């Protein structure tokens, strides 16, 4: 992320019709490594490089927010060696990249249940959040130990407790109030979700927030997802008619 060579928005993209918030399901690190006869750990390391490049691209092209699905609640079921490596990688990269996040004015935030994470990782997460809190170039959200269903259940429990304690009347619960109790990532709901590696499912990611997101599936494995592929995703996004359930009134 330290490269300062600003790359302007491709000429075929309309700056006024870019998504404000892009979310990514970074799928394919393991398969990328397997195809090359490499350990899965090296696939995850290369995946980090792809994410760094995408974050840099968001700065260059004017994307306001990026949310990355880094570790789901279901990922704990992977082999312990891989889980331990991922925890190490998160902590190592946070420590290594914090100065670059500051230099590039990136505000980092984390969504998910952080309690089960290693103590040292939680300390690095909180430090990074505090240090970058006033940065304004890009909101960068990392979903760690995150699950969409779990998030919705968490909100339901909070609202039920408030109602039981007499703090909230059930009739006051609406979509706006519900949204206020979701994990907050300093941005509107995602406009565009990108998933790589050819898989076509949400995998329990931002289920509430994705209600009207455009979804773009790429056959590319995540470590190979570059600016060209991002350009293709943005082109596809701009070709779509986002009606939000309404009828397009434009004369045919």
N, C-alpha and C positions, 0 to 999 in steps of 0.2 A: 504493500500500500504506500510505500514511500516514494514511488516514482511520481514525479510532479508534472510529467508531460501531459497536459490536458488534451484529451481527445474529444473533439466536438461531436455533437449528435449527428448521426448519419442523415444525409440530405433528404432521404425519403420518409423520415419520421417527422410527425407534427409535434413540436414541443408542447403545444397547448393540449394535446390529447394523450400525453403520456400517463401511465398509471401513477398515482401518488404513492401507492403502497404496493410493493411486490413481496410475495411470500414464496419460499422455495422449499420443496421436499427434495433433499440432496441424496438421491438414490443411485447406487451402482458402484460405490467405492470398492466393495469386496470383489465384485465381478471384474472390475477394471484391473485389480491386482492379480486375480486368478488368471485372466487372459494373458498376463505377462509373466506368469510363473513367480509372482512376488508374494510376500506375506500380506495378509489383509491390512496389517498396520500401515504398510507403505501406501496402500490405497486410501486410507483415512488421511494420511499426511498430505497426499496429493489433492485430496478433496478440500483440505483447508486452503491450499493455494488457489484452487478454483473459486472458493468463497471470497478470499481476499481480492481476487481480480474482479469479481462481480461487485463487491462493495466499492472498489475504486471506480468501476464503471458507473455505478449509481451516482457517485459524486460528479463525475465528468458529464453525465448526461442529464442530470437534474431530477433524479428519482429521490423523493423525499424520505421514504422509509423502506427498509428491507427487513423481513423476518425470516429466519432460517430455522428449520426443524433439525436440531442437532442430535437430540436423544429423546426417545419417547418412553413413556412408562412401560411399554412392552419390551424395550431394548434390554432391560435387566435380565431377560431370559436368554440372552446370548452367552456364549462361553465366558467364564469369569476372566480369562486372560484378555479377551477383547474389551470387556467392560472396564477392567482396570486400566488398560491402555488408553481408552477413550477419556477416562477421568484425568489421567496424567496429561493427555494431549490438550484437553480443555484448559487445565491449569497452566501448563507450559506456554501455550499460545497467548493466553491472557497476559501473563507476565512479560512475554517477549514483545507483544504488539501494543502494549498500553501507550508507549510514547508515540507510536505511529497513529493510534486512534486520536490522541490529543493533537498531534500536528495536523491531521486531516479534519479536525473538528467533528469527529464522529461521536455521537452519544450512544453508548451501549446500555442495553437493558436485558434482563433475563425474565422469561415467563415460565411457569411450571412450579412444581413442588420441590423446592430446593433443599428441604430439610434432610432427606436421605443422602445427600452428596457428602463427600469427604470434607472434613472441617477445613482443611487447608484450601480446598477449591472454593468453598463458600466464602472464605476470607478474601480470596482473590477476586471473586465475583463482586462482593460488596465494595471492595476498593476500586475496582474498575468503574462501577456504577457511580460512586461518589466523585471520582476524579473527572469523569466525562460528562457530568450532569448538566453543565451549561453549554455544551457543544451544540452546534446548530446546522452543520452541513447535511448530515444524514442521521435519522433514527435507526439504529441497528439493534434488532431484537433477536435474541437467541433463545429458542425453546429447548429447555433441558428438563428431563424427567417430566415431560408434558404429555397430557392426553386430553383430547377434546371432551370426551364423555365425563372424565373425572373433573374437568373444569366446570362443566354444567352442574354436576352433582354438588360440587363445592358451593356454587352460588345458591342452589336450592336450599342447602343446609343453612347458609348464612341468613337467607331471607326467612326461612322457617323459624330460626331462633329469634330473629328480630320480631316476628309476628307473635311468637309465644311469649316473649317478654313485654308485649304491649307497645313496642317501639314502631310497629308497622302494621297498618291495616291491610288485609289481603287484597282489597280492591285497589290499593295504591300500587300494586305490582303490575308493571307493564314492561314493554321491551326496553325502554330507555333506562328504567331502574335496574333491570336485569343486567344490561350491558355495563352499567356503572360498577357492578360487582365482579365482572370478569377480570382476568389478568390485564393490567393496563400496559400498553406499549407505546403510548405517546403519539398515536396516529389514528386515523380513521381505519375502518375495516379494510382488508386487502382488496385491491381492485383486480389483481392478477395473481394467480397461483401457477407456478411452474413446477412440474415434476419430471425428473429425468429417468432414464434407463428403460423407458417403454412401459412401466407399470402405470395402470390407470385406476387409481383409487386414492382416497383421501388419507387413509391410514390414521384416522382418529386425530387429524390435525385441524385446529381452529374450526370446529364444526359449526358453532354459532356464527362466527365472524365471516365464514365463507358463503353466506346465504346468496349473495349476488356477485361473487367474484367470477371473473372469467378464468377458465382453467385451460392451461396449455401443457400438453404432454409431449415430451421429447424422447426420441430413441437414444439420444446421447447419454453415455454413462457420466455421472456427475464430474469426475476429475477432468473430463474432456469438454465440459461445458464452458465456453469462452464467450468473448464479446460478439463474435459472429452468431453464435447460437442465441444469445440474449437479444440481438438485433432481430432475429427471426421471430422470437417470442413477442417482442414489442410490435413488430409488423402485424402479426396475427391479431394481437389485442386491438390495434387500431383499425383493423378491418371489420370488427364486430360491431353490431348495433345493440348497445346496452339500453334496454327499455325498462328494466326493473318492474316487469309485469304489466307495463302500460302498452298501448297500441301506438305504433309509430304514426304520427300525424303528417309526416312529410308526404306530399303528393307523389304518386308513382309516375 
